[in-house]
Amino acid sequence: PRWYTLCDRYGLYVVDEANIETHGMVPMNRLSDDPTWLPAMSQRVTRMVQRDRNHPSIIIWSLGNESGHGVNHDALYRWLKSDDPSRPVQYEGGGADTAATDIICPMYARVDQDQPFPAVPKWSIKKWLSLPGEQRP
């Protein structure tokens, strides 16, 4: 919490990220799609928000890092938006084809070129932004 106080004082912007990471699991989204893990994931997001919500330096909530995407992320996104509609929510693990993020924030994205990884194809930013109806920043 001292870090957030310093960020408030000196005008630094913070993306506050929940302690959710499952990239050591195979497949990566195994826990994200398992409803028995929703309480544990919810507890981490809830604690983050309760602890940090009064810090003006926090401008974006993040649903974690490298944990695939699943129904649990969608539920966490809906809860966060209902609890704090004033801040955007971001999650790079879902890509542009998920509603669990307000911001398209691909990890290690390229502007023009797709990254052809067989297990997890990564689209270029231009491709994401050209999807029909896409209006997220």
Buried (B, 14 or more C-beta within 10 A) or exposed (E): EEEBEEBBEEEEEBBBBBEBBBEEBEEBBBBBBBEEBBEEBBEBBBEBBEEBBEBEBBEBBBBBBEBBBBBBBBBBBEBBBEBBEEBBBBBBBBBBEBEBBBBBBBEEBBEEEEEEEEEEEBBBBEBBBEEEEEEBE
